[in-house]
Amino acid sequence: MAAAGTKWRRATAPLRTNFAKHAGMLSGGQFVAAAVSILAAPILGRLYLPADYGVLAGYMAIASVLSSVANWQYSMAIIVEASDRRAHALVWLSIYASACTSVVAGAIGIGLFFWSRAGHAESAAVWFLVLPATVMAAGTAAAWSALANRLSLYKTLAASQTLSSALTVGLSIALGSAHWGASGLMIAYFAGQFYFLLVYGRVWLSIPRPPHPSSRQLWALARRHRHFAMWTTPSQFFSQFSMQVPTYLLGYANSLTLIGGFTRGRQLLLLPLGLIGSSIGQVFRQRASVDLAREGNCMGLYRKVSLGLLVLGLPPTLLLMAIAPWLFATFLGPNWTIAGQVARILAPMLLLQLICSPVSSVMLIVGRQAEDFWLQAGFGVLTLVIAAIPLALGWPVIYVIVGYAMAESVMYLTYIVRCAQLAGRPH
């Protein structure tokens, strides 16, 4: 047993390389993935209508919220857990939690199927039956991805982003050329997610693993990291819910075209901005945990990352605010002017999201899950109220997106300031 434990520890010891190299590796891979999607955007914009993307957005508005809480955020504990053996057991705990969540997703999917068939969104009805599989795959892939991050397998993480993007885009073009409409987008989306699962599953199967943990060990781990389930999970729920508020409200207003424009505009902005924050965030969580353990704070890293992202993101943000409607109409085609209008509205908010995304993990690393929950819950309600006001007043539906951007900007600023305080405080 001791020999097996030694073998596991040696095989899974994180590589000791510098922050810039890790972040650059992930950013490079994800930049290639973003480039693939951006270069294909003019083709996709002429193969699909905004309403087609509206169908995909309607499904993802439900799937993304459920997927964010699929494994009850125990995947986050895989990175911060000091023991390699317990980190391995946390992967199993995440998988079992995802299975439980997928059962709930199945019930929701069946309900949405019949609701859609009743005439509310008949073109999207059948896809809701796939919801439990999406949630199960997302929760499992998140756990395997966290393990790959713990092992510093950044080449694998970067390559998976690139190849998944190429698969999704290639299949979308092929099916769009065959006039599959919204169904082509849905199938391509599922194919890309399934590829992620295969890549991270290969990592899981290729490493030496301790024996399967007992139910008693799993229960002990669930209690040990219960704050992730009790506080981080509902926080993530409210965070994802807030992001999808415009889709829900625009769906209520029967604005399928605007839903597609909102989704596509936000997606194309997040490709160059959000992927940088995501890749840096994976490394930031690991490095911040080490700095806190060694030095008692991570303010130096926090300042370096947040200021660097501000400098990187500000110029393209200002440019988008100036020319986004013209740019989107020219780049995607005349049907997509609405996406440019949405991009102009969202640009400042997404800059704040770019900065906030990696550094906000400080709150989880220092154990402030309860505070994170109350902030997310409060801002989730605030976003819903402010974004719904235009509908209540009978204003044009585009103001739903304006209200959403304003509320989310206040939230990101609050997190940036609060996490700076926590990063500089001794722990």
N, C-alpha and C positions, 0 to 999 in steps of 0.2 A: 504493500500500500504506500509506504514511504517513497519507494522508487517511482511508482506511478505519479505521485504528487510532484516529485522532483522533475520528472519528464514533462509534466503539464506546465510547471512553472517556467522551465527553460523554453518550452515551445511557445509560450504565450507572453513572454516578457516583452513589454513595449520597447520599440527601438528608440535609442537616445539620439535623436537628431533635432536640429533647431526648429524653432517656430516658423521662421520665414520659409524654410525648405518645404515643410509639410503644407503650409498654407498655399505656397506657390504651386505645389504639385496638384492639390485639389482644385485650386482656381484655374490652373491651366487646362485640366481635363474638363471642367465644367464650362470654361470659355469655349472650348471646341464644341461641346454639346449645344451651348447657346448659339454659336455661329451656324451650326447645322440648321437649327430651327429658324433663325433669322433669315438665312439665305433661301430657305424654302418658303418663307412667308408669302412672297409675291405669288408663287404658284398656288399655294393653299388658299390665298385670298380670292383667287379667280376660279377655284374649283368648288369652294364652299361659300354659302351665304352666312351673314351674321346669325340668322335664325337656326342654322345647322349647329353653330357653336353654342347657341342658346340651349339646345337639347343636351349637349355634353355638359354645359355649365349647370343645368338643373340636376343632373345625376351627381356631379362632383360636389355640389353644394351640400348634398346629404352624405355622400361617401367620405368626403374630407373631414367632416365633423366627427363621424363615427370612427374613422381610421385614426384620428389623432388621439383617441382615448382607448384604442383597441386593446393594448397590452397594459392598460392602467398605469402607463408611464414607468413601469419597472425596467424598461430598456434604458432609461436614463441612469438608473442605479448601476448598470453594468460597467459604465465608465468610471464612476467614482468609488466603487467597491474596492477596498484594499486587497482582499483575498482573491486570487485567481480562481480558486476552487468555487468560492461563493459566486463569483462573476459568471462562471459556467452554469451554475445552478439557476442563476437569475434568468438566463436565456430560456430554460425550461419553464420557469414561472411565467415569463412573458408569453410564451406560446400557449400555455394553458389559459391564461387570462384572455388572450385573443380569441380562443375557442369559445369562451363564455360570452364575450362581446358579440361574436358573430351570430350566436343564437338570437340575441336581441335584434341584431341587424336583419336577420332573416324575417322576424315578425314585422319589423318596420317595412322591409322590402315588399312583403306580401300586401300589407296595407296600402302602400303607395301604388302597387300594381293595380289593385282594384279601383283606387281613387283615380288613377290616370285613365284607366279603361272607361270610367264613367264620363269621359269627355273633357277632363281637365288638361291632360297632356298625353293623349293617346300614343303619339309617336315615341314617347319615352317609356311607355308602360313596361315592356318586356325586360328592359335593362335593369329595372329595380329588383328583379328576381336574382340578379347576380350580386346584389349588395353584400350578402354574408361572405361570399368568396373574396370580394374585394377587401373587406374589413379583416378577415383572417390573414390574407396575404400581406396586408399592410402592417399589421401588428407583428407578424413573424419576421418580415424583412427588416423592420425597425430594430428588433432585437439582434438579428444577425449582423446588421450594419453597425450597431453599437459595439459588438464584439470585434468586428474588423477595425473599427476606430481604436479600440483598446489595444489591439495588436499592431497598430500603426501601419496597417495595410493600405496606405494611401494611394498606391498605384492601382490597386483593385477598385477602390472607391471612385477614383477619377475615371478609370476606363469604363466602369459601369455606367456612369453618367453619359459619356460620349456615345457608347454603343446603344444604350436605351433610346437616346434621342434620335439617333440615325434610324433605328428600327421603327419608332413611332412615326417619324416624318415620312420615311419611305413607304410604309404601308398606307399612311393617310393619302399620299399622292396617288398611289396605285388604285386605291378604292375610290378616291374622288374622281379620277379619270374614268372609272367605270360607272360613275354617276350613282354611287351608293348613298350620297347625301350624309345625313347625321349618323347613320349606321356605320359608315366608313370611319368617322372620327371616333366613335365609341369602340370599335374593334381595335383600331390602332392604339388607343389609350390602354386597353386591357393588355394588349401584347407587350407594350413597354413596361407596364407594372409587373407582368409575369416574368419578364427578362430579369428585372431587379431581383425577384425572388430566387431565380435560378443561380444568379451570380453569388449572392450572399449565402445561399444554401450550400454552394460548393465550398465556400470558406468554412462553413460549419462542419461539413463532412471531412474536410482535409486535415484538420488539426487533431492532435491527440486530446482525448476527453476523459475526465474522471468518470467513475460509474454514475449512472443516473441517480439523482438525489432522491431520497425517500420523501414521502409525504410530510413527515415530521420536519425534515430539513427545509422543505419548501415553505411550510407554514412559518417556521422560524424566520426565514428570509423575508416573507411577506410582512411579518411584524417588524422586523429590523428596518425595513425600508417603507414602512406604512405611510410615511408622509408623502411619498410619490403618488400613492393611490388615493390618499385622503385629500390632498391639496393640489398637487400638480395636475392630476387627471381632470378635475373640474375646471382648473385654470385653463388647461389646454382646450377644454370643451368651449368655454366662453371665448377664448381667443379665436378659435376657428369659427365659432358662431358669428362673432363680430365681423370677420372677414366676409362671411356669406350673407350678411344682412341685406346688402343691395339686391342680391339675386332673389332672396325670398320676397322682398317688397316689390321688386319689378315683376316677379312672377305673379304676385297678387294683382298687379296692375295690368297683367296680360301684355307685357312689353318684351316679347321674346327676342325681337331684333336688338333692343337696347341691352338685354342680358348678354347676348352674343358679343356686342360691341364692348361692353364693360369687361367681360371675361377676356376677350382677345387683347384689348388695350392693356389691361393689367398684366396679362401673361407676358406680352412682349416687353414690357418695361421691367418685369422681374427677371427676365432672362439675363440681361447684362448686370443688373444690380443685385437682385435677390440671390443669385447663385454665388456671387462673391461672398456675401454675408453668410450664406449657408456653409460654404467650404471653410471659411475662416472660423466660423463658429464651432465646427467640429474640433479643430485644433485648439481654439481658445478654451473650451471646456476642460480639455486635458491639461493644458499648460497652467490655467488658472488654479486648478486643483493642486498642482504641484507647488506653485508659488505660495498659495495659502498655507500648505502644510509646512513649507520650509521657512517662509518669511513672515507669515501671519497676515499678509494682505497681498493684493494683486493690482494695486493702483497703477504701477508702472506699465503693466501689460494693458490694463484698461485704457489708460490715456493713449498709449501708442496705437491701439486698434481703433478706438473711436475717432481720434483725430485723423488717422490715415483714411478711414472710410469716408469721412466728411470731405476731405480734399479730393478723393477719388470720385465721389458721387455728385459733387456740386456742379461742375461744368455741364455734364450731360443733362442734369435736371433743368438748369436754366435754358439750355437749348431746346429741350422738349416743350417747355412752357411757351416758348416763342413760336415754334413752327410745327407742333404736333399734328394739328388738323391737316395741313397741307402734306406733311410727311406721310401720314398714314394713307391718305387718299391716293397719293402718288405711288407709294410702295405696295400697298395691298390691293388697290383698285378702287374705283369710284363708289362701290357699295360700302366702303369702310371709313367714310368720313366721320361717322359717329364714334368709331374707336379712337380717332385722333382727338376728338373733343373730350372723351373720357381720359385719355392719357394726359392731356394738359391739366385736368383737374387733379389727377392722382399723383402727378410727378413730385410735388413737395412732400406729400405724405410718404411716398415710397422711399425718398431719400432718408427720412427719419427712421423708417422701418429697416433700411439697410444698416444704419448705425446701431439701432437697438437690437436687431436680431441676434448677433453673436454675444454682445456684452450683457444682455439681460439674463444670461445663464448664471451670472454671479449670484442672483437671488436664490437659485436652486442649490448652487454649490455651498453656500453658507447656511443653508437650512431654513430659508425664509419662505417655505412653501405656503404657509398660511397667509402671509402678507400678499404673496403673488396671487393666490386665489381671490382674495377680496378685491384686489385691484382689477383683476380680469373680470370678475363678476360685475363690479361697479361700472367699468367702462363698456362691458357688453350691453348692459341696460342703457347706458348713456348713448351708445352708438345707435341702438334700435330706436330710441325715442327721437333723437335728432334727425336721423334719416327718414323716419316716418312722418315728421311734421309736414314736409311738402305735400305728401299724399293727403293728409288730413285737411290741408288748406286749399287743395285743388290746384297746386302749382304744377308746372311742367315736370314730368318724371325725371328729367336730368338732374333736378335739384336733390333727388334722393342720393345721388352719388356725391354731390357737393357736401351735403350734411354728413354723409359717411366719412368723407375725407377729413373734414374738420374734426370730428370726434376722435378718429383714429390718430390724427396728428397730436392732439392733446395727450392721448394715452402714451404714445411713443416718447414724447418729451418727458412725461412724468417718469417713465421707466429709466430713461437715460440719466436723469438727475438722481433718482433714488439708488440706482445700481452703482453710480459713482461714489455715493456716500458709503455704501456697503463695501465696495472694493478697497477703499482707503481706511476702513475701520479695522483695528487689530482683531483677529479671530483665534 
